[in-house]
Amino acid sequence: MGILQQNTFNMSINWKLIFTDNDLQRITVLKNLLEANGIPAQIINKIDSSYPSIGSAELYADGSRLDAALELIKKAEGEE
């Protein structure tokens, strides 16, 4: 019998949706950027596994660090 991974989505954090895209790799890079700068982040993947053009991935960040998270994403996306 296999071991189930426990969901690591920390519900004690006030998560805010900050970015949505249908490119999971792009969302993952942004999540890693936020975490490298001390901002907790999580991805919810709503991309259809059979039809990848349907759905999107959502990036959530700690609401108490929302301004810093948005600023980092703007810089990463070249929107300064």
N, C-alpha and C positions, 0 to 999 in steps of 0.2 A: 504494500500500500504506500503511495507517495505522500510526501509532506506538502501540505497546502501552505502557500505563502500568505502571511497575514497582510491585510491592506495597510499601507503605511501612510495613508492620507490622514494627517494629524488634524482632528476635528477641533482641537483647542485653539487653532489659529484662525483668524478672521480672513479666510481666503477670498480674494477678489480676482475676477476674470480680467486679464490684461492683454491677451493676444489670442487670436484665432487664425488658423491657417490649415490648408489641406495637405501641407508638406510636414510630415511628422519629424523628419530629420531637421528641418529649420527650427521647429518648436523645441526639439531636444537641445540644439545648440544654444538657443536663448535661455532655456532652463539652466543649462550648465553655466552660462554667463552669470545669471542671477545668483546661483549658489556659490560660485567662485567669489562673489562680492558680498557674501554673508546674508543673502536674502533667500529665505525658504521659498521653494517653488514646487509645483506639482503639475503633471500633465494628465488630462483626461482625453483619451483617444476615442473619438466618436467616428472614426473613419471606417467605412464598411470594408470588411476583409475580402469580400467577393468582388466588390466594385469600388476600388480605391478612389474613384472620382466623386463618390458620394460620401458626404460627411466631412468632418473637420476635427482637428485636434485643438484642445483648449489649454492655454497656459494660465495657471493661477499663481498668484504671489501673495505673500503675507500683506494683509491690508494696512498694517501699521508701517510698512515700508513701501507703500504704493508709489509715492512720488519718486523715490530713488529707483525703483524697479522700472517705471515708465521712462525715466531719463536714460537709464542704461540701454533699454530697448531702442529708444530714439537714436542714440549714438551708434548702436550696432547696425541699425537699419539706414544710417546716413541721413537722418532727418533733423539734424541740428539746425 
